């Protein structure tokens, strides 16, 4: 049996590596850029790719969203939300007072700004990723440290000097698993992501789209505009909402928008993650079973009259 190869944003020890390991869907393969992960999946070289879509602090990951909207036809089939905990790590035996440099990705350094300001004599150095910073620190002879993850520290034999140093402890990143053609089966608690392209700029166009969702009582979970890269002021709308393309009400809504308002690019329907989502799916399944039994009972009473 062929093992599914899943691309992720490397190097090993990155938060993307941690997320793909947590999802446990195949053999992880590291790539240096998000764009490369997406292109390898689109070409068929990889069966799947796991890429970051949204961060609680930094917001949408543009490289992922723009790659899926403009460059490739890929489907989101799963998501995983990973809490992002940043730690200060160094080689065994290096003390906090000895440090001369702290290295990490620019976002990680920014998110730990408050803690790093307590080390005024330490220089900051940007790297391509948090895991690359850990690798550089492990290879250095100088007393350096990295802002990195526990996984990277363990991978490169580093020790934690200070735990949870981020300014905002509730940070998390949502990663999505993408494939070329597959659409995930409905679970009863799903989300769908689409992009709406305007044929021409006219007043009330976005309002008309949102009205289609409101009329069908479909809950929107995210909406944002993205420049189409075709001209100043030309935007498309990225819309995420509760429901699955297999749901009649969702299918009817998207058909209506496609036919009368805007061109729709479908980016996938996928199960919502988390313990609450699992409980909700179980409740939905039980409710559907009870409803089916109720309807079966009514239909069993149908008989010819006369």
C-alpha beads as a LAMMPS data file, in Angstrom:
LAMMPS data file: protein, C-alpha beads

306 atoms
305 bonds

1 atom types
1 bond types

-500.0 500.0 xlo xhi
-500.0 500.0 ylo yhi
-500.0 500.0 zlo zhi

Masses

1 110.0

Atoms # bond

1 1 1 0.000 0.000 0.000
2 1 1 1.367 3.449 -0.974
3 1 1 1.862 5.872 1.907
4 1 1 0.215 9.252 1.490
5 1 1 2.858 11.990 1.325
6 1 1 1.748 15.216 3.018
7 1 1 3.732 18.370 2.361
8 1 1 4.167 20.979 5.105
9 1 1 6.038 24.231 5.678
10 1 1 9.392 23.165 7.071
11 1 1 11.933 22.639 8.272
12 1 1 11.309 19.796 10.698
13 1 1 10.274 21.032 14.113
14 1 1 8.120 23.871 12.763
15 1 1 4.592 24.453 14.021
16 1 1 3.398 23.125 10.641
17 1 1 5.351 19.929 11.326
18 1 1 3.693 19.673 14.730
19 1 1 0.266 20.198 13.159
20 1 1 0.727 17.572 10.434
21 1 1 1.988 15.110 13.056
22 1 1 -1.067 15.846 15.205
23 1 1 -3.396 15.265 12.248
24 1 1 -1.686 11.943 11.495
25 1 1 -2.752 11.575 7.866
26 1 1 0.424 10.374 6.174
27 1 1 4.173 10.760 5.775
28 1 1 5.217 14.390 6.420
29 1 1 7.477 15.971 3.775
30 1 1 9.030 19.396 4.466
31 1 1 9.206 22.252 1.940
32 1 1 10.683 25.729 2.399
33 1 1 7.662 27.740 1.207
34 1 1 3.865 27.505 1.350
35 1 1 3.701 28.169 -2.394
36 1 1 5.806 25.093 -3.045
37 1 1 3.559 22.879 -0.910
38 1 1 0.495 24.040 -2.854
39 1 1 2.128 23.651 -6.265
40 1 1 3.388 20.132 -5.493
41 1 1 -0.128 19.080 -4.489
42 1 1 -1.628 20.729 -7.586
43 1 1 0.842 18.922 -9.867
44 1 1 0.101 15.544 -8.260
45 1 1 3.615 15.107 -6.876
46 1 1 2.093 15.135 -3.394
47 1 1 -1.196 13.552 -2.415
48 1 1 -1.935 16.260 0.143
49 1 1 -0.517 19.331 1.841
50 1 1 -1.030 20.934 5.254
51 1 1 -0.755 24.730 5.216
52 1 1 -1.525 27.494 7.750
53 1 1 -4.690 29.433 6.909
54 1 1 -5.249 31.750 9.865
55 1 1 -3.466 32.902 13.023
56 1 1 -5.285 34.340 16.021
57 1 1 -2.865 37.290 16.215
58 1 1 -1.523 37.803 12.695
59 1 1 -4.814 37.021 10.914
60 1 1 -5.130 35.399 7.486
61 1 1 -2.023 33.763 6.019
62 1 1 -1.951 35.503 2.641
63 1 1 0.397 33.023 0.960
64 1 1 -2.061 30.190 1.583
65 1 1 -5.282 31.999 0.731
66 1 1 -3.953 33.743 -2.375
67 1 1 -2.383 30.515 -3.608
68 1 1 -5.712 28.724 -3.366
69 1 1 -7.788 31.609 -4.727
70 1 1 -5.635 32.645 -7.690
71 1 1 -2.989 30.025 -8.451
72 1 1 -4.409 26.522 -7.958
73 1 1 -7.646 24.524 -7.889
74 1 1 -7.387 22.679 -4.584
75 1 1 -9.907 21.477 -2.018
76 1 1 -9.766 21.846 1.758
77 1 1 -10.746 18.473 3.235
78 1 1 -9.803 18.896 6.913
79 1 1 -8.608 21.438 9.432
80 1 1 -6.625 21.335 12.655
81 1 1 -6.245 24.133 15.217
82 1 1 -2.889 24.182 16.991
83 1 1 -2.256 26.275 20.128
84 1 1 0.941 28.253 19.577
85 1 1 3.190 28.248 22.664
86 1 1 6.502 30.090 22.326
87 1 1 9.474 29.253 24.543
88 1 1 13.008 30.584 24.891
89 1 1 15.338 27.637 24.227
90 1 1 19.130 27.222 24.241
91 1 1 21.852 24.569 24.360
92 1 1 22.208 22.677 27.657
93 1 1 24.330 24.635 30.112
94 1 1 23.646 28.072 28.617
95 1 1 22.227 30.456 31.218
96 1 1 19.789 33.291 30.607
97 1 1 22.325 35.883 31.802
98 1 1 24.894 34.699 29.225
99 1 1 22.784 35.211 26.127
100 1 1 24.102 37.489 23.377
101 1 1 21.528 36.750 20.658
102 1 1 17.937 35.526 20.353
103 1 1 16.845 34.239 16.950
104 1 1 13.437 33.368 15.495
105 1 1 10.935 34.115 12.758
106 1 1 9.910 37.788 12.673
107 1 1 6.333 36.966 13.765
108 1 1 7.556 34.986 16.781
109 1 1 9.928 37.777 17.824
110 1 1 7.080 40.279 17.532
111 1 1 4.728 38.083 19.562
112 1 1 7.311 37.797 22.373
113 1 1 8.280 41.464 22.339
114 1 1 7.325 42.075 25.970
115 1 1 9.574 39.309 27.298
116 1 1 12.464 40.126 24.966
117 1 1 12.468 43.743 26.158
118 1 1 13.539 42.389 29.578
119 1 1 16.792 41.285 27.889
120 1 1 18.120 44.700 26.726
121 1 1 21.689 43.532 26.035
122 1 1 20.595 40.681 23.756
123 1 1 20.497 41.208 19.992
124 1 1 17.553 39.929 17.929
125 1 1 18.117 38.000 14.708
126 1 1 15.426 37.011 12.203
127 1 1 15.331 33.544 10.608
128 1 1 13.051 31.866 8.054
129 1 1 11.215 29.891 10.754
130 1 1 11.166 29.136 14.462
131 1 1 12.589 25.676 13.819
132 1 1 15.429 27.094 11.701
133 1 1 16.268 29.348 14.642
134 1 1 16.432 26.291 16.916
135 1 1 18.702 24.493 14.427
136 1 1 21.012 27.534 14.217
137 1 1 21.222 27.802 17.999
138 1 1 22.023 24.091 18.335
139 1 1 24.878 24.441 15.836
140 1 1 26.335 27.661 17.276
141 1 1 29.265 27.834 19.683
142 1 1 28.105 31.184 21.061
143 1 1 25.536 31.537 23.890
144 1 1 22.511 32.039 21.662
145 1 1 18.856 31.233 22.192
146 1 1 15.799 30.778 19.992
147 1 1 12.126 31.585 20.350
148 1 1 10.686 28.271 19.311
149 1 1 8.382 25.343 20.053
150 1 1 8.821 22.433 22.420
151 1 1 8.977 20.077 19.428
152 1 1 11.870 22.001 17.864
153 1 1 13.714 22.130 21.189
154 1 1 13.435 18.374 21.584
155 1 1 14.402 17.745 17.958
156 1 1 17.612 19.783 18.210
157 1 1 18.564 18.849 21.783
158 1 1 17.844 22.236 23.378
159 1 1 16.591 23.116 26.839
160 1 1 13.821 25.555 27.765
161 1 1 15.098 28.675 29.536
162 1 1 11.709 30.378 29.798
163 1 1 8.246 28.972 29.064
164 1 1 5.272 30.627 27.373
165 1 1 6.914 33.975 26.666
166 1 1 4.348 35.260 24.141
167 1 1 2.607 38.527 24.969
168 1 1 -0.811 36.964 24.259
169 1 1 -1.117 33.416 25.649
170 1 1 -4.250 32.499 23.666
171 1 1 -2.538 32.386 20.278
172 1 1 -3.427 29.551 17.889
173 1 1 -3.080 28.765 14.199
174 1 1 -5.647 27.035 12.015
175 1 1 -4.105 24.691 9.467
176 1 1 -5.979 23.129 6.547
177 1 1 -5.343 19.903 4.663
178 1 1 -5.670 20.330 0.895
179 1 1 -6.033 17.818 -1.939
180 1 1 -6.636 18.123 -5.656
181 1 1 -10.137 16.789 -6.257
182 1 1 -11.621 15.303 -3.100
183 1 1 -14.497 16.835 -1.166
184 1 1 -14.763 15.558 2.407
185 1 1 -17.857 13.610 3.424
186 1 1 -20.420 15.566 5.469
187 1 1 -20.256 14.961 9.228
188 1 1 -23.139 17.078 10.532
189 1 1 -20.844 19.852 11.758
190 1 1 -18.981 21.262 8.780
191 1 1 -17.811 24.515 7.265
192 1 1 -17.533 25.599 3.653
193 1 1 -15.145 28.140 2.129
194 1 1 -15.882 29.951 -1.137
195 1 1 -14.631 32.961 -3.097
196 1 1 -17.039 35.321 -4.892
197 1 1 -15.748 37.258 -7.913
198 1 1 -17.638 40.303 -9.155
199 1 1 -18.397 40.547 -12.872
200 1 1 -18.486 44.325 -12.449
201 1 1 -18.407 46.782 -9.571
202 1 1 -21.944 47.803 -8.682
203 1 1 -23.578 49.154 -5.490
204 1 1 -24.972 46.557 -3.100
205 1 1 -23.290 43.533 -4.694
206 1 1 -21.843 42.233 -1.423
207 1 1 -25.099 42.964 0.379
208 1 1 -26.953 40.877 -2.212
209 1 1 -24.622 37.919 -1.613
210 1 1 -24.933 38.157 2.163
211 1 1 -28.694 38.391 1.799
212 1 1 -28.762 34.977 0.135
213 1 1 -27.136 33.451 3.219
214 1 1 -29.347 35.360 5.650
215 1 1 -32.515 34.326 3.822
216 1 1 -31.566 30.674 4.302
217 1 1 -30.424 31.116 7.934
218 1 1 -26.833 30.085 7.056
219 1 1 -24.354 31.325 9.650
220 1 1 -21.263 33.125 8.303
221 1 1 -18.086 32.447 10.304
222 1 1 -15.668 34.628 8.311
223 1 1 -15.746 37.151 5.487
224 1 1 -12.951 39.263 4.038
225 1 1 -12.074 41.024 0.819
226 1 1 -8.944 40.238 -1.185
227 1 1 -7.436 42.257 -4.039
228 1 1 -7.743 40.326 -7.305
229 1 1 -4.332 41.602 -8.489
230 1 1 -5.943 42.820 -11.706
231 1 1 -6.320 46.495 -10.818
232 1 1 -6.568 48.975 -7.977
233 1 1 -9.920 48.719 -6.209
234 1 1 -10.831 45.359 -7.751
235 1 1 -11.676 42.886 -4.967
236 1 1 -13.123 39.440 -4.479
237 1 1 -14.859 38.226 -1.324
238 1 1 -13.778 35.195 0.697
239 1 1 -16.696 33.740 2.648
240 1 1 -16.659 30.890 5.169
241 1 1 -19.910 29.601 6.631
242 1 1 -21.487 26.727 8.535
243 1 1 -22.724 23.836 6.434
244 1 1 -21.649 21.386 3.723
245 1 1 -22.083 21.425 -0.043
246 1 1 -24.079 18.208 0.397
247 1 1 -26.706 20.140 2.393
248 1 1 -29.612 21.120 0.138
249 1 1 -29.863 24.614 1.613
250 1 1 -26.140 25.270 0.990
251 1 1 -26.286 23.908 -2.544
252 1 1 -29.337 26.048 -3.279
253 1 1 -27.636 29.164 -1.891
254 1 1 -24.448 28.744 -3.936
255 1 1 -26.424 27.929 -7.076
256 1 1 -28.435 31.127 -6.603
257 1 1 -25.289 33.252 -6.143
258 1 1 -23.538 31.665 -9.135
259 1 1 -26.577 32.105 -11.389
260 1 1 -27.551 35.668 -10.501
261 1 1 -24.813 37.547 -8.648
262 1 1 -21.159 36.510 -8.824
263 1 1 -18.840 33.777 -10.040
264 1 1 -18.186 31.344 -7.185
265 1 1 -14.944 29.418 -6.657
266 1 1 -15.487 26.511 -4.271
267 1 1 -12.557 25.842 -1.904
268 1 1 -14.021 22.945 0.073
269 1 1 -16.401 21.665 2.725
270 1 1 -14.700 20.158 5.752
271 1 1 -15.440 19.055 9.328
272 1 1 -15.059 21.535 12.158
273 1 1 -12.413 20.408 14.634
274 1 1 -12.342 20.288 18.418
275 1 1 -14.115 18.529 21.273
276 1 1 -17.169 20.801 21.041
277 1 1 -17.461 19.974 17.339
278 1 1 -17.387 16.230 18.082
279 1 1 -20.141 16.603 20.677
280 1 1 -22.207 18.676 18.255
281 1 1 -21.785 16.064 15.497
282 1 1 -23.030 13.359 17.851
283 1 1 -26.037 15.494 18.789
284 1 1 -26.815 16.192 15.116
285 1 1 -26.551 12.484 14.252
286 1 1 -28.927 11.573 17.086
287 1 1 -31.374 14.303 16.051
288 1 1 -31.325 13.125 12.447
289 1 1 -31.954 9.546 13.518
290 1 1 -34.923 10.595 15.644
291 1 1 -36.276 12.730 12.792
292 1 1 -35.887 9.852 10.331
293 1 1 -37.744 7.506 12.680
294 1 1 -40.485 10.114 13.105
295 1 1 -40.896 10.472 9.344
296 1 1 -40.822 6.704 8.843
297 1 1 -43.612 6.380 11.398
298 1 1 -45.739 8.925 9.549
299 1 1 -45.152 7.306 6.165
300 1 1 -46.033 3.891 7.531
301 1 1 -49.576 5.190 8.133
302 1 1 -50.111 6.069 4.470
303 1 1 -52.859 3.975 2.929
304 1 1 -55.322 4.174 0.069
305 1 1 -58.571 5.794 1.164
306 1 1 -61.801 4.803 -0.559

Bonds

1 1 1 2
2 1 2 3
3 1 3 4
4 1 4 5
5 1 5 6
6 1 6 7
7 1 7 8
8 1 8 9
9 1 9 10
10 1 10 11
11 1 11 12
12 1 12 13
13 1 13 14
14 1 14 15
15 1 15 16
16 1 16 17
17 1 17 18
18 1 18 19
19 1 19 20
20 1 20 21
21 1 21 22
22 1 22 23
23 1 23 24
24 1 24 25
25 1 25 26
26 1 26 27
27 1 27 28
28 1 28 29
29 1 29 30
30 1 30 31
31 1 31 32
32 1 32 33
33 1 33 34
34 1 34 35
35 1 35 36
36 1 36 37
37 1 37 38
38 1 38 39
39 1 39 40
40 1 40 41
41 1 41 42
42 1 42 43
43 1 43 44
44 1 44 45
45 1 45 46
46 1 46 47
47 1 47 48
48 1 48 49
49 1 49 50
50 1 50 51
51 1 51 52
52 1 52 53
53 1 53 54
54 1 54 55
55 1 55 56
56 1 56 57
57 1 57 58
58 1 58 59
59 1 59 60
60 1 60 61
61 1 61 62
62 1 62 63
63 1 63 64
64 1 64 65
65 1 65 66
66 1 66 67
67 1 67 68
68 1 68 69
69 1 69 70
70 1 70 71
71 1 71 72
72 1 72 73
73 1 73 74
74 1 74 75
75 1 75 76
76 1 76 77
77 1 77 78
78 1 78 79
79 1 79 80
80 1 80 81
81 1 81 82
82 1 82 83
83 1 83 84
84 1 84 85
85 1 85 86
86 1 86 87
87 1 87 88
88 1 88 89
89 1 89 90
90 1 90 91
91 1 91 92
92 1 92 93
93 1 93 94
94 1 94 95
95 1 95 96
96 1 96 97
97 1 97 98
98 1 98 99
99 1 99 100
100 1 100 101
101 1 101 102
102 1 102 103
103 1 103 104
104 1 104 105
105 1 105 106
106 1 106 107
107 1 107 108
108 1 108 109
109 1 109 110
110 1 110 111
111 1 111 112
112 1 112 113
113 1 113 114
114 1 114 115
115 1 115 116
116 1 116 117
117 1 117 118
118 1 118 119
119 1 119 120
120 1 120 121
121 1 121 122
122 1 122 123
123 1 123 124
124 1 124 125
125 1 125 126
126 1 126 127
127 1 127 128
128 1 128 129
129 1 129 130
130 1 130 131
131 1 131 132
132 1 132 133
133 1 133 134
134 1 134 135
135 1 135 136
136 1 136 137
137 1 137 138
138 1 138 139
139 1 139 140
140 1 140 141
141 1 141 142
142 1 142 143
143 1 143 144
144 1 144 145
145 1 145 146
146 1 146 147
147 1 147 148
148 1 148 149
149 1 149 150
150 1 150 151
151 1 151 152
152 1 152 153
153 1 153 154
154 1 154 155
155 1 155 156
156 1 156 157
157 1 157 158
158 1 158 159
159 1 159 160
160 1 160 161
161 1 161 162
162 1 162 163
163 1 163 164
164 1 164 165
165 1 165 166
166 1 166 167
167 1 167 168
168 1 168 169
169 1 169 170
170 1 170 171
171 1 171 172
172 1 172 173
173 1 173 174
174 1 174 175
175 1 175 176
176 1 176 177
177 1 177 178
178 1 178 179
179 1 179 180
180 1 180 181
181 1 181 182
182 1 182 183
183 1 183 184
184 1 184 185
185 1 185 186
186 1 186 187
187 1 187 188
188 1 188 189
189 1 189 190
190 1 190 191
191 1 191 192
192 1 192 193
193 1 193 194
194 1 194 195
195 1 195 196
196 1 196 197
197 1 197 198
198 1 198 199
199 1 199 200
200 1 200 201
201 1 201 202
202 1 202 203
203 1 203 204
204 1 204 205
205 1 205 206
206 1 206 207
207 1 207 208
208 1 208 209
209 1 209 210
210 1 210 211
211 1 211 212
212 1 212 213
213 1 213 214
214 1 214 215
215 1 215 216
216 1 216 217
217 1 217 218
218 1 218 219
219 1 219 220
220 1 220 221
221 1 221 222
222 1 222 223
223 1 223 224
224 1 224 225
225 1 225 226
226 1 226 227
227 1 227 228
228 1 228 229
229 1 229 230
230 1 230 231
231 1 231 232
232 1 232 233
233 1 233 234
234 1 234 235
235 1 235 236
236 1 236 237
237 1 237 238
238 1 238 239
239 1 239 240
240 1 240 241
241 1 241 242
242 1 242 243
243 1 243 244
244 1 244 245
245 1 245 246
246 1 246 247
247 1 247 248
248 1 248 249
249 1 249 250
250 1 250 251
251 1 251 252
252 1 252 253
253 1 253 254
254 1 254 255
255 1 255 256
256 1 256 257
257 1 257 258
258 1 258 259
259 1 259 260
260 1 260 261
261 1 261 262
262 1 262 263
263 1 263 264
264 1 264 265
265 1 265 266
266 1 266 267
267 1 267 268
268 1 268 269
269 1 269 270
270 1 270 271
271 1 271 272
272 1 272 273
273 1 273 274
274 1 274 275
275 1 275 276
276 1 276 277
277 1 277 278
278 1 278 279
279 1 279 280
280 1 280 281
281 1 281 282
282 1 282 283
283 1 283 284
284 1 284 285
285 1 285 286
286 1 286 287
287 1 287 288
288 1 288 289
289 1 289 290
290 1 290 291
291 1 291 292
292 1 292 293
293 1 293 294
294 1 294 295
295 1 295 296
296 1 296 297
297 1 297 298
298 1 298 299
299 1 299 300
300 1 300 301
301 1 301 302
302 1 302 303
303 1 303 304
304 1 304 305
305 1 305 306
